[in-house]
Amino acid sequence: MNTSRRAPPPATNDSGDLGDLLRYWRDLRGVSQLDLSLEAGVSQRQISFIESGRSVPGRDTLLTLAQTLDVPLRERNALLLAAGYAPVYSEAPWDAQEMQAVARALERVVRQHEPFPAIVMDRHWNVLMTNDAAPRFFNRFIDMAARKGPRNMLHLMFDPHGMRPFVDDWPTVARSLLQRVHRESIGRAIDAGTQRLLDALLAWPDVPRDWRNWQAPASSSSAAAMPFVPLGFRHEGTVLRYFSMVTTVGAPQNASAQELRLECLFPADDETETRHREWLADTIKPATNQS
C-alpha cells in the first residue's frame, strides 16, 4: 500500500455518507480500489458498490477495510454509524472509570520524570495532566496562573505573551512544531479540530503566510549537527536546550486512549541538566497536576 505523506484535506469528511467516507479515506491514503482490494481481501467490485452506495458491507468487512486504511478509532465509529451499525470503540474520556489503568500509568510516568517537565495532551495538544516540574518550569518565564484554561501547549509556544519571546530560534522551533502536528496527527489525518488549531496558530501576529506549507524544512545551522531540533529557552543570558520524547498507548481499543500523547522533556546537554536541576532543587515536590 502506498503510505507516502501528502498534505491531507482540511478535515475529515463528516457528510455521514458511507460511500463518501470510505472514498475519502482511500483517497487520503493514496490507494486505488484495486490496491485496497488486494490489501484487505475484499473484492474490488464490492468496494466499488460500497462507494457508489449500491451496497452496504457487513460490519466485519467494513472494519477490515477501516483497519487496512489505518482509519483512527473515532472515525471507524463514524463509518459504522454511516452503515447503520452501532459503534464498537468506546469514546469515553481519558479520565473515565474505564480508563483508570491508563490514567494511573500516566500519573506514574509523569511523577517519575521529575525534575524535568512531563505533559499529557489530547490530540489537539490540550494539556490534560502534568507533573509538578512542568508548571514550575514555565513559571520561570511567565505567570502560568494568569493564563485561562484549557491550556494548549502550541498556543503557549506561539503566543507573543506566552513562551514565544523566550524560545531560542523561534522560527525554526515553530516550524518544527507545525510539522509535528501533521506528522503526529492520529491516523496521519488532519481532523476538523486539528485544522482549527492550525488556523489559529497561523493567525498569531508575525507568523509568515508561507508557513502553511508545512512540508518545507525546519532547520537551522545551529541545529544541523544534532539528531533533533532542540527546544531552547533563553534565561539570564543562557540558552537551555531540551528535546522531547513522545509516548502513546499501545494497541488502544478506546478512541481517547488512542489520542493520548505523553511528552517528556529531557536536557540536550550537560550544562542544561545542571542548570535545570539548580532551578528546581529548592522546590521539588513530586506531584501530579491535572487540568
LODRENMI-27067 format. One record per residue (C-alpha): residue number from 1; residue in one letter; x, y negated, z. Coordinates in steps of 0.001 Angstrom, whole numbers. Each point is the difference from the previous one (the first is absolute). Layout:
BEGIN
nr,rest,x,y,z
NUM,A,X,Y,Z;
...
END
This chain:
BEGIN
nr,rest,x,y,z
1,M,0,0,0;
2,N,1239,-3487,-773;
3,T,385,-1764,3346;
4,S,2054,-3002,-1096;
5,R,-762,-3268,1770;
6,R,-1925,-2623,-1864;
7,A,-1941,-3044,1135;
8,P,-3383,1351,1157;
9,P,-3345,-1703,-559;
10,P,-892,-2679,2541;
11,A,-2208,2243,2094;
12,T,-1515,3446,245;
13,N,-2988,425,-2267;
14,D,-3026,-260,2299;
15,S,-2790,264,-2528;
16,G,-1174,3268,1581;
17,D,-228,1801,-3365;
18,L,1819,3330,177;
19,G,1139,-56,-3625;
20,D,1411,-3504,332;
21,L,1720,833,3276;
22,L,1652,3134,-1369;
23,R,1092,-1807,-3148;
24,Y,1417,-2833,2137;
25,W,2237,2369,1949;
26,R,1051,1920,-3093;
27,D,921,-3249,-1787;
28,L,1814,-1277,3080;
29,R,2136,3136,109;
30,G,652,-249,-3735;
31,V,-1233,3492,-863;
32,S,-2215,1134,-2847;
33,Q,-2987,2285,396;
34,L,2167,2807,-1367;
35,D,2780,-724,2525;
36,L,-2503,34,2836;
37,S,-1555,3193,-1315;
38,L,3335,1800,-29;
39,E,1017,-1262,3445;
40,A,-3328,651,1724;
41,G,-1073,3172,-1791;
42,V,-3284,-1624,-1046;
43,S,-1042,61,-3639;
44,Q,495,-3162,-2015;
45,R,-3574,347,-1193;
46,Q,-1310,-106,3564;
47,I,2133,-3056,821;
48,S,-1353,-1719,-3106;
49,F,-3568,824,1011;
50,I,572,-1348,3528;
51,E,1423,-3283,-1271;
52,S,-2823,-432,-2525;
53,G,-2626,724,2650;
54,R,-1243,3149,-1739;
55,S,756,2271,2953;
56,V,727,-54,3722;
57,P,2780,2318,1191;
58,G,-214,2223,3030;
59,R,1459,-1432,3174;
60,D,3072,2248,-55;
61,T,719,-905,-3630;
62,L,-288,-3699,787;
63,L,2337,313,2969;
64,T,2481,1896,-2178;
65,L,-14,-2844,-2529;
66,A,409,-2562,2802;
67,Q,2891,1967,1507;
68,T,1717,267,-3381;
69,L,-346,-3745,-550;
70,D,1280,-729,3538;
71,V,-3143,-1968,835;
72,P,131,-1399,3576;
73,L,-2368,1638,2493;
74,R,-2284,-3008,378;
75,E,-406,-175,-3784;
76,R,-577,3776,-193;
77,N,-3035,-582,2208;
78,A,-1174,-2627,-2497;
79,L,299,2542,-2817;
80,L,-2005,2535,2000;
81,L,-2723,-2522,762;
82,A,-191,-1010,-3655;
83,A,-559,3685,-865;
84,G,-2730,351,2619;
85,Y,2058,1864,2605;
86,A,653,-864,3619;
87,P,3494,-1313,824;
88,V,2379,2629,1374;
89,Y,2707,-2268,1428;
90,S,-592,-1852,3248;
91,E,296,-3772,-152;
92,A,-25,-451,3784;
93,P,2277,-2867,1094;
94,W,3520,578,1232;
95,D,-1016,-427,3665;
96,A,-2994,2382,-153;
97,Q,-227,3047,2275;
98,E,966,2372,-2823;
99,M,3188,-1988,-588;
100,Q,1238,230,3595;
101,A,2841,2402,-797;
102,V,1300,-2315,-2722;
103,A,-395,-3087,2201;
104,R,1919,1658,2843;
105,A,2792,986,-2380;
106,L,237,-3557,-1286;
107,E,89,-1375,3541;
108,R,2808,2398,859;
109,V,2088,-965,-3031;
110,V,-370,-3767,393;
111,R,810,262,3702;
112,Q,3140,2034,-680;
113,H,1193,-2553,-2575;
114,E,649,-2657,2643;
115,P,1817,-2385,-1;
116,F,-587,-360,-3747;
117,P,-3348,-982,-1546;
118,A,-2437,2730,-1059;
119,I,-3340,-858,-1604;
120,V,-2975,2111,-1097;
121,M,-2000,-1474,-2897;
122,D,-2959,905,-2160;
123,R,40,104,-3809;
124,H,-329,-3796,-143;
125,W,2915,-690,2368;
126,N,-2246,-985,2912;
127,V,1680,737,3328;
128,L,-1726,2733,2019;
129,M,2621,783,2624;
130,T,3487,-1127,1014;
131,N,2563,797,2622;
132,D,967,-2634,2552;
133,A,3089,-1030,-1975;
134,A,-1883,-1165,-3116;
135,P,-1863,-3035,1403;
136,R,2937,-938,2223;
137,F,2277,41,-3038;
138,F,-2270,-2220,-2101;
139,N,-598,-2305,2976;
140,R,3686,-876,-245;
141,F,-951,-1956,-3112;
142,I,-3676,-967,272;
143,D,-2851,31,2514;
144,M,-1785,3213,-939;
145,A,-2812,-710,2481;
146,A,-964,-3054,-2059;
147,R,-689,2134,-3067;
148,K,-3591,1202,-198;
149,G,-725,3637,-771;
150,P,-137,2291,-1752;
151,R,3753,-248,-382;
152,N,1316,797,-3431;
153,M,3721,609,-480;
154,L,144,-1281,-3559;
155,H,-1757,-3257,824;
156,L,2378,-376,2950;
157,M,2949,239,-2413;
158,F,-1491,-2287,-2687;
159,D,-1472,-2695,2268;
160,P,2129,-3204,25;
161,H,-1076,-386,3651;
162,G,750,3617,764;
163,M,3231,1954,-494;
164,R,756,-1316,-3472;
165,P,2332,-2862,1101;
166,F,2105,2480,1961;
167,V,360,2663,-2710;
168,D,3406,-28,-1640;
169,D,-197,-16,-3812;
170,W,-3768,-136,238;
171,P,-657,183,-3789;
172,T,1782,3347,-278;
173,V,-1676,1403,3109;
174,A,-3429,-1241,-1077;
175,R,363,1515,-3460;
176,S,1053,3303,1532;
177,L,-3061,-61,2264;
178,L,-2297,-548,-2983;
179,Q,1631,2965,-1714;
180,R,-556,2079,3131;
181,V,-3718,-806,-54;
182,H,-216,1614,-3434;
183,R,2443,2814,686;
184,E,-1546,1023,3338;
185,S,-3657,-484,-956;
186,I,-2139,3040,817;
187,G,-118,2287,-2994;
188,R,2160,-2511,-1905;
189,A,-3135,-2045,-718;
190,I,-847,-3557,974;
191,D,-3429,39,1655;
192,A,-2215,-3080,284;
193,G,1229,-878,3508;
194,T,3645,236,-1013;
195,Q,-648,-2156,-3058;
196,R,-1607,-2655,2213;
197,L,3059,155,2244;
198,L,2358,-457,-2967;
199,D,-2047,-2939,-1292;
200,A,103,-1638,3435;
201,L,3777,469,291;
202,L,588,-1463,-3444;
203,A,-2158,-2994,970;
204,W,2361,-1084,2799;
205,P,1882,-3270,-734;
206,D,3162,210,-2106;
207,V,-585,3563,-1155;
208,P,1006,79,-3708;
209,R,-2700,1068,-2434;
210,D,2342,2450,-1724;
211,W,75,2081,3195;
212,R,-3179,1595,-1279;
213,N,2400,2044,-2109;
214,W,692,2343,2897;
215,Q,2177,2283,-2123;
216,A,2737,-2642,-363;
217,P,3123,853,2036;
218,A,291,-1373,3520;
219,S,3681,-104,803;
220,S,2755,-2402,961;
221,S,3765,111,-135;
222,S,220,191,3794;
223,A,-2098,3168,52;
224,A,1484,1616,-3081;
225,A,2397,2189,1987;
226,M,-2675,1234,2419;
227,P,-2281,3017,-562;
228,F,-3058,-2124,844;
229,V,-1172,-3619,-71;
230,P,889,-1213,3509;
231,L,-2550,-1924,2032;
232,G,2064,-2821,1450;
233,F,-1123,-2454,2667;
234,R,1891,-3215,744;
235,H,447,-768,3683;
236,E,2401,-2516,1580;
237,G,2264,-74,-3044;
238,T,161,3779,-324;
239,V,-1817,2297,-2411;
240,L,-1251,3201,1567;
241,R,-584,2694,-2627;
242,Y,-2428,2895,211;
243,F,-1438,2702,-2217;
244,S,-3199,1973,432;
245,M,-1044,3629,-131;
246,V,-3621,847,-750;
247,T,-1829,3073,1310;
248,T,-3372,1348,-1153;
249,V,-2219,2842,1191;
250,G,748,3284,-1727;
251,A,-2862,1959,-1618;
252,P,-2765,-2377,1124;
253,Q,-3649,1071,-90;
254,N,-1326,-3342,1237;
255,A,-3,-3081,-2241;
256,S,1192,-2289,2804;
257,A,2788,2423,884;
258,Q,1180,-39,-3607;
259,E,99,-3798,63;
260,L,1988,-406,3227;
261,R,3592,-1152,-331;
262,L,2549,-203,2812;
263,E,2854,-2394,-693;
264,C,3097,-13,2215;
265,L,2693,-2670,-258;
266,F,3647,1019,457;
267,P,3120,-2174,208;
268,A,1882,-34,-3282;
269,D,3385,-634,1655;
270,D,1747,183,3371;
271,E,-116,-3752,617;
272,T,-3769,-51,-446;
273,E,-448,2917,2387;
274,T,2134,-1628,2672;
275,R,-1710,-3378,-236;
276,H,-3455,1556,-159;
277,R,597,1992,3179;
278,E,1291,-3133,1731;
279,W,-3159,-1854,-1013;
280,L,-2400,2488,1493;
281,A,2082,1477,2827;
282,D,-1471,-2166,2744;
283,T,-3661,640,-841;
284,I,-193,3568,-1342;
285,K,-3162,1625,1275;
286,P,-869,2978,-2201;
287,A,-3698,-221,-797;
288,T,-2451,275,-2837;
289,N,-2045,-2975,-1193;
290,Q,-3124,452,-2064;
291,S,-1683,-2688,-2078;
END
